[in-house]
Amino acid sequence: MNHVLNAKQYTKESLEELFTITDDIKNNPQKYAKTLDGKIVATMFYEPSTRTRLSFETAVLKLGGKLISTENASANSSGKKGESLEDTVKILQGYADAIVIRHSSDTWPQEAAQIATVPIINGGAGKGEHPTQALLDVYTIREYRKTLNGVKVAILGDLLNGRTIHSLLRLVSLYDNVEVYGLSKECFALPEEYIDMLKTRGIEYKKCASFDEIPKDVDVMYHTRIQSERFEGDFGREEFIINKQVLNQFSDETIVLHPLPRNEEIATDIDDDPRALYFKQAHNGLYIRMALFVQAFEK
């Protein structure tokens, strides 16, 4: 039984194992068409989702499994009646062979794993982590650059509440000679916890005040939307927008990633630019999640 709870559980070696399976699935999909034959997977999403939920569910179907699903579990499950997540997990593990959950609590994955008798997969935990998103992000970078060693990454947008950012940093910091640059409003600055984590791994976090302070040969610009559902109040519009004028200041090898959905932080005028990989990035999520199910049921 292999849980996927957070990015902390991965090493460089375990990432490469996952990516090898992912490559094989992309190249030989029929080889895996019956991997989940006879298996049922439950997806419980207490928060909205398009890419994560649908790619997980498509992954199950492409692997030959079956689904039971609740799209809006906060309103359409017994959670609405006050049932605890722990009780929900105890019930679901009697119906399904694996459970994928998205929940507003940062700590739910660890709590669920303590009681679960089937694999638990974190589909997003509050403003804590989103490990499967980070896995597909790193896979996309690796696919483009061939290696993660020496990668220069600029993170932009809501670095405070962006769980995809938090998980991404934990994974890229496993590699050698990594550089990380951060650009955001001060109110959305990266928490010290992650700056300290980078420092312990020998990576200096370079805080930027404008696009001009990001190296022009940066490999990845990873933008995120303002996570307005995570706080009260109005912090205004995104100040740092990647449009054609901005992107053309950077190298022809600089790629733009975004976990999506986007608001105004990435202009549509770069959608046709070969450096804009956010739609390919989203599609890679299907193959990564197929690979995670393959691993989840390994003996």
N, C-alpha and C positions, 0 to 999 in steps of 0.2 A: 504494500500500500504506500503510494507516494503522494503526499500532500504538496500543493503549491501555495505557500502562505505569504512569503515575502522574498525580496531580492537578496536578503542576507544569507539565505540558504544555498546560494550558488557560488561555485568556484569557477575559475577559468576553465578547468578541465570539464566540469559538469555542463557548462555552457556549450563547449565544443561538442560534447556528446549529443546534446539536444539539437544543435544546429546541423549535425551530421544526419540525424533522423529527419529533420525538416527538409534538408536538401533532397534526401531520398524520396520523401513523400511528394515533393514538387516534381521530381523527375519520373517517379514510378507510382502514380496514384493508385493504379489497380492492385498493386501489391498489398495495399492496406485496406482494400474495400470491405473486408470482413473482420477487421481487427476487433471491433466492438460487437460482433455478432452475439446475440443473446444478452447484451448489456443494456441497462437503462440508466440514463443520466438525468438528474434533476437540475434545473436552472431556476434559482430564486433571486430575483432582482428587486431589491427594495428601493432602488434609485433608477432614474431613467437611463436607458442605454440603447444604442443602435448597433454600433460595430462590435462591441464586446459580446453582447448577448447573442446576436445573430451569427457571428462567426463561430462562437462556441457551439451553437445549435447546429449550424451547417457542418462543423467538424464532426459532430456525433453522427449525423446522417451519412456523411461521406465515408465514415469508418464502419458503417453498417449497424450502428446502434439505434436505440429508440430514446425518445424524449418524454419527460413530463416537465412542464414549465409554468411559471407564474411571472408575467411581465412586470406587473406593478404590485409587488408583494406587500408593500406598506399599506395598500388599500384593499387588495384582493386576496389576502391570506389571513390566517388567524392572528398575525401580528397586529392587525387592525383591532383585534379584541384584547390585545395585551399579552399574547403569548410570547414568551422569551425566545430568543434565537436558539438557546440551548435546547429547549423543548422541541422547536421546529426541526433541528438537526436530528434529535433522537427519533422523531417520527419519520423524517425523510429517509434515513438510512435503512428503514424497514421496507421502503418502496424502491429505492434506487441503488445502483452500484457505485455511483460517484455523485458528488454535489458541487455545483458551481454557485457561489453566492456573491452578490454585491450588496453592501450595507453601509449605512452612514457612520457606524462605529469604527474607530481606528483599530480597535483591539479584537474585533470579532474573529479573525482567522485563528489566532492562538486559542481563543476560548472554544471555538468549534472543534479544533483539532484534538483538544484534550479529551473530548467525549466521543468523537466520531469513530466508527468502525469501518468506514468507507473513505476513499480519497476525498479530501476537501480542496477545492481550487478557489483561490481568491480572485474574484472578478472586479475588485475595487473596494478599498476599506477606508471610508471617510476621507480625511486629508492625509492619511498615513501613506499607504503604498498601493500600487497597482502593478504587481510583478509581471503579469502576462503581457501587459502593454510594453513594459521595459524590455522584455525578452524579444518582442517583435521589433522594437526600435533598434536594439543592438544588432539583431539579425539583419535588418535593412542596411545599417551602416556597414556591417561586415560584408554583405553581399556587394555593396557598391565599392568599398575600399579594399576588400580582400583581407583586411586585418583591422583589429581595434588598437593595436599597439601604435603609439605616437599620434593618436587622434586628438584633434583640437575641436572642442565642443563649446558652442555658445548657447546658453539657456536664456530664454526670454519670456517675459509675461508674468504670470502669477507664480512666482517661485516659492511663496509662502504656503499656499493651499494646494498647489499642483502635485498630486500624488504621483503622477507619471514622471515628473521631474525627480522626485525623491528616489524612486526605484531606479530610474535611469542612471543617476549618479552612483548608486551602489554598484551597478554592473560595470560601467565604463572604468570605474576606479580600480577594478581588478587587473587592468592591463597596464603595460609599461609606457612611460613617457607621455602620459595623458595631460592635456591642458584644458582647464575649464574656465570660461568667462561667463559672467552673469550680468544681464541688463534688464532692469525692471524699475517700476516706481518704488520709492523707498518703503511704502506701506506694504509692498508685496515682496520684500527682500527675502533671500534664501535664509532659512533658520540656521542658527549657529550649530545646531546638531549636525547638519550636513557639511558645513564648512569644516568643523572639527574632524568629521569622518574622513573627508578628503585629505586633510592635513596629516592624519595618522597614516595614510597610505602614500604619503610623499607628494601630494598634489596641492599646489598653491591655488586657491580660488581667487580669481581676479575680477573684482567688482568694477563694472563699467557704468559710465554716465550717459553714453551715447553710442550710436553705431560706429562712430569714428574711432572709438577705443577698442573695438573688436578687430583683431588682425585680419587683413584682407585675404589671407590664405587659410582662414578657418575652414575646417572640413565640414562641420555641421552647424547649422543654425536651427535650434529646436525651440519653436514657439509654443506657447499655451495661452488659452483664453483666460480672462478674469473669471475665477470660480465664484460667481456671485451667490451661488446656493450655499456657500460655506461661511458666509458672514452677513451681518446686518449693516445697512447703510449703503450709500452710493459713493463709490470711489472714482466715478467718472469713466471716461473712455480710455482705451489703450493708447498710450503715447508713442509706443515704438512699433510702427507698422512696417512690415516687409512688403514693399511693392517693387515694381520693375526698376524704378530709379534707385532704390536702396540695394536691391540684389545685384544690379550691375556694377556696384562699387566693389563687389567681392569676386573671388576667383571663379573661373569657369568650372572648377572642381568642387566648389562649395555647394552642398546640398541643403535643402530646406525640408525639415520634418515638422509634423504637428500631429498630436494624438487625435485631433478632431473631436467634437465639432468646432469649427472656427467661427469667430464673429468678424470683427473688422481687422484683426491683428495680422492677417495675411490677405493681401489684395488679390482679387481674381485675375488681375492682369499678368500674374506670373504662372497661372495654372498650366499653360502650354510650354513653359520653360523646362528643358530637360533636367534642370537642377531641382525642380519642385517635385519631390517624391512622396508627398503625404498620401496620395491615393494608392500608390504602390505599397507604401508602408501599411496602410489599412488592410490591403488584400493579403499581405504577408501574415497578418494576424490569423487568418484561417489555417495556414500551414503550421505555424508555431503551435496553435492550440490543438491541432490534430496530433502533433508530435508529443505534446504534453499528455494527451489521453493515452497514447501508445506507452509512454513511460509510467503513467499512473497505474496501469494494469500489468506491468512487468513483474515477473515472479521474483 
